[in-house]
Amino acid sequence: MLKYLILSALLLILSCGTQHGDTWLIRTTGDTITVSEAGEAWSRLEQDERLRFLSGNNTVADFISELGRNTIVTLELSNEQYLYSSLTINMRDCWIRNASCQAYRDSLTTQIRQEITNTDIENYRKLLGSVVWYSTDGSATEGPVRLPDLPWPVAFAFDSMQTGSTILIDSIVYSLDSILTTWENPVDTMYFQNDRFAMDNLTSSRMTRYLNMLSNQSIDSLFIDEDAVFSYCANRSSVSDQAELAAWPDGVITAEDLDGILEFTSLGQQIFPESPEWVSRQMINQARLYPLTQQYSLDYPDDFTAIQLSADRFAWNQAYETLFRDNVTSRVVVTDSMTADAYLLLDSALTVPEYRTFVSVQVPQSSMDDAIFRAVSGNDALLEAGYSGYSEFLAHDCNFLSRPVSRTELPDRISDVLFNLEASDTAWQEPVQIQPGVFVFYKLHGIVPAHFPSLEQMKESIENSLLIHLEEQKTMEWICELEQLYSLEINQSVLGDLPNDPEAWIDL
């Protein structure tokens, strides 16, 4: 790691030298990165990554250091098969499908909006008040669907048909099962018929119709092996990696594929791998994405290539997290004795601030006379009048007693009084209005003086601090091991002649 510290000193003598782009900058036993290749790597950084380097004290040194580290880590990921594990590959493929679908939606939205004409908007207004239920070629009934969300030939045909009749359009037999025509009040009518409403809904319905047409290519013929899915959910190890859980003419989802789907899904939401119904829905959702991804790659090949590059970065990050967990996180253990030793070394000036508890009652303004009478009566009559406590600070399962609170937690008008009372002063204090028409009566219940925290109070904080420190220490040791394993070298002699902007290295 010392070689990285030397970089800072070397970069102080930057000058306008004549280094060539094909000069090696980073070298290992398995790879060599030239100056121009490092510039290319800089140009491919996401904006937030680039800003992270630019905000540091030495952009070039930080960038080269991280590029060198990533080089040896990538070699380790490759040599130890982390990059090529089925789980990483399947998560990458799942990322591509989801990203392609979202990008396709965005592109279609722009395209469809541009194609909508004034005639389309006028047709939308004419047909908006009708909702239909219909079927095609003996299929199950679809609906409710607003007429203008259907293709115009079908929509206008339904608008003039009687319930129960059929019509042939583009070799498809449509049966009108039911139609409902209604309008709400005139204000609603004016809102629903404005141009923006029509444009937004025509765009949404046409995009959804087109995407459904593509996705139905797989869904219409999708077969899910319910027995295999049940076995997968009950005991994953009992199912072969290559067991086919779902299939259609152009694709298949194996148990190994499903592992990646569920792992990817878990990054953004809670998963239920023990539920056959939930798992089946996830496979159906993914099956819909296969033809959409294929079509998107054909319609937008350059954009799809960019998605694949982003997917590679995603896969690298996922593989790295697994590698890091196996080589660092899993090897870091914080024991009770370590926590106890760290507790003994805490600064003696560390104190927990004073806390107090209080009894409170919320009273509406209309009941103030009664409340004041009860408060000055010298007993707990105020607690027996049916009022509630100050809910924001109540202890668990307590109607009137607060949890321990610090001076800064309470409203100033209460804390200034409560934290200056002697422990013996437990009388009701002057009520404070906390909101219009609502007053709080309160009195001191108990005092927890400022004190040095106990081991139990500090245990979680100490454990987290130790964990972070040990992980940092173990990470440095692990990186040093990789540097030696792959003979990492940085060409320090070239640094003084490189431009300050790494992107300029491409053209050297």
C-alpha positions as CSV (number, residue, x, y, z in Angstrom):
1,M,0.0,0.0,0.0
2,L,3.0,2.3,0.5
3,K,3.4,2.7,-3.3
4,Y,0.1,4.5,-3.4
5,L,1.3,7.1,-0.9
6,I,4.3,7.8,-3.0
7,L,2.1,8.7,-6.0
8,S,1.0,11.9,-4.3
9,A,4.5,13.2,-4.1
10,L,5.3,12.2,-7.6
11,L,2.3,14.0,-9.0
12,L,3.5,17.3,-7.6
13,I,6.0,17.5,-10.4
14,L,3.6,17.0,-13.3
15,S,4.9,18.5,-16.5
16,C,4.2,18.4,-20.2
17,G,6.2,15.4,-21.2
18,T,6.1,13.2,-24.3
19,Q,4.8,9.9,-22.9
20,H,3.0,7.7,-25.4
21,G,-0.5,6.2,-24.9
22,D,0.9,2.7,-25.4
23,T,3.2,3.0,-22.4
24,W,2.3,0.6,-19.6
25,L,0.8,2.2,-16.6
26,I,-0.5,-0.8,-14.5
27,R,0.9,-4.3,-14.8
28,T,0.1,-7.6,-13.2
29,T,0.9,-11.2,-13.9
30,G,-2.3,-11.5,-15.8
31,D,-2.9,-8.1,-17.4
32,T,-1.4,-4.8,-18.6
33,I,-3.1,-1.5,-18.7
34,T,-1.6,1.2,-20.9
35,V,-1.9,5.0,-20.4
36,S,-4.5,5.3,-23.2
37,E,-6.5,2.3,-21.8
38,A,-6.6,4.0,-18.4
39,G,-7.9,7.1,-20.2
40,E,-10.6,5.0,-21.8
41,A,-11.5,3.6,-18.4
42,W,-11.9,7.1,-17.1
43,S,-14.1,8.1,-20.0
44,R,-16.4,5.1,-19.2
45,L,-17.0,6.2,-15.6
46,E,-20.4,7.2,-14.5
47,Q,-20.8,10.9,-13.6
48,D,-21.1,10.2,-9.9
49,E,-17.9,8.0,-9.9
50,R,-16.0,10.7,-11.8
51,L,-17.1,13.4,-9.3
52,R,-16.0,11.2,-6.4
53,F,-12.4,11.3,-7.8
54,L,-12.6,15.0,-8.8
55,S,-13.7,15.9,-5.2
56,G,-10.6,14.3,-3.7
57,N,-7.2,15.9,-3.0
58,N,-5.4,14.1,-5.8
59,T,-7.7,13.0,-8.6
60,V,-5.0,11.2,-10.7
61,A,-3.4,9.3,-7.8
62,D,-6.8,8.2,-6.4
63,F,-8.0,7.0,-9.9
64,I,-4.8,5.0,-10.6
65,S,-4.9,3.5,-7.2
66,E,-8.4,2.3,-7.6
67,L,-7.9,1.2,-11.1
68,G,-4.9,-0.9,-9.9
69,R,-7.0,-2.4,-7.1
70,N,-9.9,-3.2,-9.4
71,T,-7.5,-4.9,-11.8
72,I,-6.2,-7.4,-9.3
73,V,-9.7,-7.9,-7.8
74,T,-11.0,-8.6,-11.3
75,L,-8.3,-11.2,-11.8
76,E,-9.3,-12.8,-8.5
77,L,-12.9,-12.7,-9.4
78,S,-12.1,-14.4,-12.7
79,N,-9.6,-17.0,-11.4
80,E,-11.9,-18.0,-8.5
81,Q,-14.9,-18.2,-10.9
82,Y,-17.0,-15.5,-9.1
83,L,-17.6,-13.6,-12.3
84,Y,-18.6,-16.8,-14.1
85,S,-20.8,-18.4,-11.4
86,S,-24.3,-19.3,-12.6
87,L,-25.8,-17.0,-9.9
88,T,-23.9,-13.9,-11.1
89,I,-24.6,-14.7,-14.8
90,N,-28.3,-15.2,-14.1
91,M,-28.6,-12.0,-12.0
92,R,-26.9,-10.1,-14.9
93,D,-29.4,-11.5,-17.4
94,C,-32.2,-10.6,-15.1
95,W,-30.9,-7.1,-14.8
96,I,-30.7,-6.8,-18.6
97,R,-34.3,-7.9,-19.0
98,N,-35.7,-5.5,-16.5
99,A,-33.5,-2.6,-17.8
100,S,-34.5,-3.3,-21.4
101,C,-38.2,-3.4,-20.6
102,Q,-38.0,0.0,-18.8
103,A,-35.9,1.5,-21.6
104,Y,-38.4,0.1,-24.2
105,R,-41.3,1.7,-22.3
106,D,-39.5,5.0,-22.3
107,S,-38.7,4.9,-26.0
108,L,-42.2,3.7,-27.0
109,T,-43.7,6.5,-24.9
110,T,-41.8,9.1,-26.9
111,Q,-42.5,7.5,-30.2
112,I,-46.2,6.9,-29.6
113,R,-46.8,10.4,-28.3
114,Q,-45.3,11.8,-31.6
115,E,-47.6,9.6,-33.7
116,I,-50.9,10.6,-32.0
117,T,-52.9,12.9,-34.2
118,N,-55.7,15.4,-33.6
119,T,-58.1,12.8,-35.1
120,D,-57.0,10.3,-32.4
121,I,-57.7,12.8,-29.7
122,E,-61.1,13.6,-31.1
123,N,-62.0,9.9,-31.4
124,Y,-60.9,9.5,-27.8
125,R,-63.4,12.2,-26.7
126,K,-66.2,10.7,-28.7
127,L,-65.8,7.2,-27.2
128,L,-64.6,7.9,-23.7
129,G,-67.9,7.4,-22.0
130,S,-68.2,3.7,-22.9
131,V,-66.8,0.7,-21.2
132,V,-66.9,-2.8,-22.7
133,W,-66.4,-6.5,-21.8
134,Y,-65.5,-8.6,-24.8
135,S,-63.9,-11.9,-26.0
136,T,-61.9,-13.0,-29.0
137,D,-62.2,-16.4,-30.8
138,G,-63.8,-18.0,-27.8
139,S,-61.2,-16.8,-25.3
140,A,-62.1,-15.6,-21.7
141,T,-63.9,-12.3,-21.4
142,E,-61.6,-9.3,-21.2
143,G,-62.6,-6.1,-19.5
144,P,-63.6,-3.7,-18.2
145,V,-61.9,-1.7,-21.0
146,R,-62.6,1.8,-22.1
147,L,-63.6,1.9,-25.7
148,P,-60.9,4.5,-26.7
149,D,-58.2,2.2,-25.3
150,L,-58.9,-0.3,-28.0
151,P,-57.8,0.0,-31.7
152,W,-60.1,2.4,-33.5
153,P,-61.7,-0.2,-35.9
154,V,-62.6,-2.4,-32.9
155,A,-63.7,0.6,-30.7
156,F,-66.0,2.0,-33.4
157,A,-67.4,-1.4,-34.2
158,F,-68.3,-2.1,-30.6
159,D,-69.8,1.4,-30.3
160,S,-72.5,0.5,-32.9
161,M,-73.0,-3.3,-32.0
162,Q,-75.6,-4.9,-29.9
163,T,-74.6,-7.0,-26.9
164,G,-74.0,-10.6,-27.8
165,S,-73.2,-9.9,-31.5
166,T,-69.8,-10.6,-33.2
167,I,-67.7,-9.0,-35.9
168,L,-64.6,-10.1,-37.9
169,I,-61.7,-7.6,-37.9
170,D,-58.3,-8.5,-39.3
171,S,-59.1,-12.2,-39.3
172,I,-60.1,-12.0,-35.6
173,V,-63.6,-12.7,-34.4
174,Y,-64.7,-10.2,-31.6
175,S,-67.7,-10.9,-29.4
176,L,-69.3,-8.0,-27.5
177,D,-70.3,-9.4,-24.2
178,S,-71.4,-6.2,-22.5
179,I,-71.2,-2.4,-22.9
180,L,-71.8,0.3,-20.4
181,T,-72.2,3.9,-21.5
182,T,-72.2,6.6,-18.8
183,W,-71.0,10.1,-18.0
184,E,-70.4,11.5,-14.6
185,N,-71.1,15.2,-13.7
186,P,-70.2,17.9,-16.2
187,V,-67.0,18.9,-14.4
188,D,-65.7,15.4,-14.7
189,T,-66.6,15.3,-18.3
190,M,-64.7,18.5,-19.0
191,Y,-61.6,17.1,-17.2
192,F,-61.6,13.7,-18.9
193,Q,-62.0,15.3,-22.4
194,N,-59.0,17.7,-22.2
195,D,-56.1,17.1,-24.6
196,R,-53.5,16.1,-22.0
197,F,-55.8,13.5,-20.5
198,A,-56.5,12.0,-23.9
199,M,-52.8,12.1,-24.9
200,D,-51.6,10.5,-21.7
201,N,-54.1,7.7,-21.8
202,L,-53.8,7.0,-25.5
203,T,-50.0,6.7,-25.1
204,S,-50.4,4.4,-22.1
205,S,-53.0,2.1,-23.7
206,R,-51.1,1.8,-27.0
207,M,-47.8,1.1,-25.3
208,T,-49.4,-1.5,-23.0
209,R,-51.2,-3.1,-25.9
210,Y,-48.0,-3.4,-28.0
211,L,-45.9,-4.7,-25.1
212,N,-48.6,-7.2,-24.2
213,M,-48.7,-8.4,-27.8
214,L,-45.0,-9.1,-27.6
215,S,-45.0,-10.7,-24.1
216,N,-48.0,-12.9,-24.9
217,Q,-45.8,-14.7,-27.4
218,S,-44.3,-16.5,-24.4
219,I,-47.2,-16.3,-21.9
220,D,-49.8,-17.9,-24.2
221,S,-47.7,-21.1,-24.4
222,L,-46.0,-20.9,-21.0
223,F,-46.0,-24.2,-19.1
224,I,-45.1,-24.2,-15.4
225,D,-44.2,-27.6,-13.8
226,E,-46.2,-27.2,-10.5
227,D,-44.6,-30.3,-8.9
228,A,-41.1,-29.1,-9.6
229,V,-41.9,-25.6,-8.3
230,F,-43.4,-27.1,-5.1
231,S,-40.3,-29.2,-4.6
232,Y,-38.1,-26.1,-5.2
233,C,-39.9,-24.1,-2.6
234,A,-40.0,-27.0,-0.1
235,N,-36.3,-28.0,-0.4
236,R,-34.1,-26.2,-3.0
237,S,-31.4,-28.8,-2.7
238,S,-33.8,-31.6,-3.8
239,V,-34.1,-30.1,-7.2
240,S,-31.4,-30.3,-9.9
241,D,-29.9,-27.0,-11.1
242,Q,-31.0,-27.9,-14.7
243,A,-34.6,-29.0,-13.8
244,E,-37.0,-27.1,-16.0
245,L,-39.6,-25.2,-13.8
246,A,-41.1,-23.2,-16.7
247,A,-40.9,-23.5,-20.4
248,W,-42.3,-22.0,-23.6
249,P,-41.3,-22.5,-27.3
250,D,-38.5,-19.9,-27.3
251,G,-37.3,-20.2,-23.7
252,V,-37.0,-22.0,-20.4
253,I,-36.5,-21.2,-16.7
254,T,-34.4,-23.8,-14.8
255,A,-34.0,-24.0,-11.1
256,E,-30.6,-22.4,-11.6
257,D,-32.2,-19.5,-13.5
258,L,-34.7,-19.1,-10.8
259,D,-32.0,-18.8,-8.2
260,G,-30.7,-15.7,-10.1
261,I,-34.2,-14.3,-10.5
262,L,-35.0,-14.5,-6.8
263,E,-31.6,-13.1,-5.8
264,F,-32.0,-10.2,-8.2
265,T,-35.6,-9.6,-6.9
266,S,-34.4,-9.6,-3.3
267,L,-32.2,-6.5,-4.0
268,G,-35.4,-4.4,-4.3
269,Q,-38.1,-6.1,-2.4
270,Q,-39.0,-8.8,0.1
271,I,-39.1,-12.2,-1.5
272,F,-41.1,-15.4,-0.6
273,P,-39.1,-18.3,-2.0
274,E,-41.2,-20.8,0.1
275,S,-44.4,-19.8,-1.6
276,P,-45.1,-21.8,-4.9
277,E,-47.8,-19.2,-5.9
278,W,-45.4,-16.3,-5.4
279,V,-42.5,-18.0,-7.2
280,S,-44.8,-18.9,-10.1
281,R,-45.8,-15.2,-10.5
282,Q,-42.1,-14.2,-10.6
283,M,-41.4,-16.7,-13.4
284,I,-44.5,-15.5,-15.3
285,N,-43.2,-11.9,-15.0
286,Q,-39.8,-12.9,-16.2
287,A,-41.2,-14.9,-19.1
288,R,-43.0,-11.8,-20.3
289,L,-39.6,-9.9,-20.4
290,Y,-37.8,-12.4,-22.7
291,P,-39.5,-11.4,-26.0
292,L,-39.5,-7.7,-25.0
293,T,-35.7,-7.8,-24.4
294,Q,-35.2,-9.6,-27.8
295,Q,-37.3,-7.0,-29.7
296,Y,-35.7,-4.1,-27.9
297,S,-32.2,-5.4,-28.9
298,L,-33.4,-5.4,-32.5
299,D,-35.1,-2.0,-32.5
300,Y,-32.4,-0.2,-30.5
301,P,-29.1,-2.1,-30.9
302,D,-26.9,0.7,-29.7
303,D,-28.9,1.4,-26.6
304,F,-29.1,-2.3,-25.9
305,T,-25.2,-2.5,-26.1
306,A,-25.1,0.3,-23.5
307,I,-27.4,-1.7,-21.2
308,Q,-25.2,-4.8,-21.6
309,L,-22.2,-2.7,-20.5
310,S,-24.1,-1.5,-17.5
311,A,-25.1,-5.0,-16.7
312,D,-21.4,-6.0,-16.8
313,R,-20.7,-3.4,-14.1
314,F,-23.7,-4.7,-12.1
315,A,-22.4,-8.3,-12.4
316,W,-18.9,-7.2,-11.3
317,N,-20.3,-5.4,-8.2
318,Q,-22.4,-8.4,-7.3
319,A,-19.5,-10.8,-7.7
320,Y,-17.2,-8.5,-5.7
321,E,-19.7,-8.3,-2.8
322,T,-19.7,-12.1,-2.7
323,L,-15.9,-12.2,-2.9
324,F,-15.5,-9.5,-0.2
325,R,-18.0,-11.4,2.0
326,D,-16.0,-14.6,1.7
327,N,-12.6,-13.1,2.2
328,V,-13.3,-10.3,4.6
329,T,-16.8,-10.0,6.2
330,S,-17.1,-13.7,7.1
331,R,-13.7,-13.7,8.7
332,V,-14.3,-10.7,11.0
333,V,-15.7,-11.7,14.4
334,V,-16.3,-9.4,17.3
335,T,-16.4,-11.3,20.6
336,D,-17.8,-10.4,24.0
337,S,-14.4,-10.1,25.5
338,M,-13.3,-7.7,22.7
339,T,-16.4,-5.6,23.4
340,A,-15.7,-5.6,27.2
341,D,-12.0,-4.6,26.6
342,A,-13.1,-1.7,24.4
343,Y,-15.6,-0.6,27.0
344,L,-12.9,-0.3,29.6
345,L,-11.0,2.0,27.3
346,L,-13.8,4.5,26.8
347,D,-13.2,8.1,27.6
348,S,-14.2,8.7,31.2
349,A,-15.8,12.0,30.2
350,L,-18.4,10.1,28.1
351,T,-21.8,10.5,29.8
352,V,-25.4,9.8,29.1
353,P,-27.3,13.1,29.6
354,E,-29.9,13.4,32.4
355,Y,-33.3,12.0,31.6
356,R,-36.6,12.6,33.3
357,T,-40.1,11.0,33.3
358,F,-43.3,12.9,33.7
359,V,-47.0,12.3,34.1
360,S,-49.2,14.2,31.6
361,V,-52.9,14.8,30.7
362,Q,-54.2,16.4,27.5
363,V,-57.3,18.6,28.1
364,P,-59.5,20.4,25.6
365,Q,-60.1,24.1,26.3
366,S,-63.7,23.5,27.0
367,S,-62.7,21.4,30.1
368,M,-60.0,23.7,31.5
369,D,-62.0,24.8,34.5
370,D,-62.7,21.2,35.6
371,A,-59.1,20.2,34.9
372,I,-57.7,23.0,37.0
373,F,-60.0,22.2,39.8
374,R,-58.9,18.6,39.8
375,A,-55.2,19.5,39.5
376,V,-55.2,21.8,42.6
377,S,-57.2,19.3,44.6
378,G,-53.9,17.7,45.7
379,N,-54.6,14.2,44.5
380,D,-54.8,12.2,41.2
381,A,-58.3,13.2,40.4
382,L,-57.1,14.6,37.1
383,L,-56.0,11.2,36.0
384,E,-59.4,9.8,36.7
385,A,-61.4,12.3,34.7
386,G,-61.2,10.3,31.4
387,Y,-58.6,12.5,29.7
388,S,-55.7,11.0,27.7
389,G,-51.9,11.5,28.2
390,Y,-49.5,13.5,26.0
391,S,-49.3,10.8,23.3
392,E,-46.1,11.8,21.7
393,F,-44.0,10.9,24.8
394,L,-46.0,8.1,26.5
395,A,-44.1,5.0,27.6
396,H,-45.2,1.7,26.1
397,D,-48.6,0.5,27.4
398,C,-48.9,3.5,29.7
399,N,-51.8,5.9,29.6
400,F,-50.2,8.9,31.4
401,L,-46.5,8.1,32.3
402,S,-43.9,9.2,29.7
403,R,-40.9,7.3,28.6
404,P,-37.5,8.8,29.8
405,V,-36.9,12.0,27.8
406,S,-33.9,14.4,27.5
407,R,-34.2,18.1,27.9
408,T,-33.9,18.7,24.1
409,E,-36.8,16.3,23.2
410,L,-39.6,18.3,24.9
411,P,-41.1,21.6,23.8
412,D,-39.2,24.4,25.4
413,R,-42.2,25.6,27.5
414,I,-42.3,22.2,29.2
415,S,-38.6,21.3,29.3
416,D,-37.5,24.7,30.9
417,V,-39.8,24.0,33.8
418,L,-39.6,20.2,34.1
419,F,-35.8,20.0,34.1
420,N,-35.4,22.7,36.8
421,L,-37.8,21.0,39.3
422,E,-36.3,19.3,42.4
423,A,-36.9,15.6,42.7
424,S,-39.4,16.3,45.6
425,D,-41.5,18.6,43.6
426,T,-44.2,16.4,42.0
427,A,-47.1,18.9,41.9
428,W,-49.0,19.6,38.7
429,Q,-47.4,22.5,36.8
430,E,-49.1,25.3,34.9
431,P,-50.7,23.8,31.7
432,V,-49.1,24.5,28.3
433,Q,-51.0,24.8,25.1
434,I,-49.5,22.4,22.6
435,Q,-51.9,23.1,19.7
436,P,-55.0,25.4,19.3
437,G,-57.6,24.4,21.9
438,V,-55.5,21.6,23.5
439,F,-53.6,22.0,26.8
440,V,-51.2,19.7,28.6
441,F,-51.0,19.4,32.4
442,Y,-47.8,17.7,33.5
443,K,-45.8,16.9,36.7
444,L,-42.4,15.4,37.4
445,H,-42.4,11.6,38.0
446,G,-38.7,10.6,38.2
447,I,-35.1,11.6,37.4
448,V,-32.3,9.5,35.8
449,P,-29.2,11.6,36.5
450,A,-26.4,12.0,33.9
451,H,-24.1,9.0,34.2
452,F,-21.3,7.0,32.6
453,P,-23.1,4.5,30.3
454,S,-23.2,0.9,31.2
455,L,-21.7,-1.9,29.0
456,E,-25.2,-2.9,28.0
457,Q,-26.0,0.6,26.8
458,M,-22.8,0.9,24.8
459,K,-22.6,-2.7,23.5
460,E,-24.2,-2.2,20.1
461,S,-22.2,1.0,19.4
462,I,-18.9,-0.6,20.4
463,E,-19.6,-3.8,18.4
464,N,-20.4,-1.7,15.3
465,S,-17.2,0.4,15.8
466,L,-15.1,-2.7,16.2
467,L,-16.7,-4.3,13.2
468,I,-15.9,-1.3,11.0
469,H,-12.3,-1.1,12.3
470,L,-11.6,-4.9,11.8
471,E,-13.2,-4.9,8.4
472,E,-11.0,-2.0,7.3
473,Q,-7.9,-3.8,8.7
474,K,-8.8,-7.1,7.1
475,T,-9.6,-5.4,3.8
476,M,-6.1,-3.8,3.7
477,E,-4.5,-7.1,4.5
478,W,-6.5,-8.9,1.8
479,I,-5.7,-6.2,-0.9
480,C,-2.0,-6.5,0.1
481,E,-2.2,-10.3,-0.4
482,L,-3.7,-9.8,-3.8
483,E,-1.0,-7.3,-4.8
484,Q,1.6,-9.8,-4.0
485,L,-0.3,-12.7,-5.6
486,Y,-0.7,-10.9,-8.9
487,S,2.5,-8.8,-8.7
488,L,0.8,-5.5,-9.0
489,E,3.1,-2.7,-10.4
490,I,2.4,0.9,-11.1
491,N,4.7,2.7,-13.6
492,Q,5.7,5.6,-11.3
493,S,8.1,7.0,-13.9
494,V,5.4,7.9,-16.3
495,L,3.3,9.9,-13.8
496,G,5.2,13.1,-14.0
497,D,4.5,13.4,-17.7
498,L,0.8,12.7,-17.7
499,P,-1.8,15.5,-18.2
500,N,-4.0,16.3,-15.2
501,D,-7.2,15.2,-17.1
502,P,-7.2,11.4,-17.4
503,E,-9.5,11.6,-20.5
504,A,-6.6,13.4,-22.3
505,W,-4.5,10.2,-22.0
506,I,-6.6,8.6,-24.7
507,D,-5.0,10.7,-27.4
508,L,-1.4,10.5,-26.2
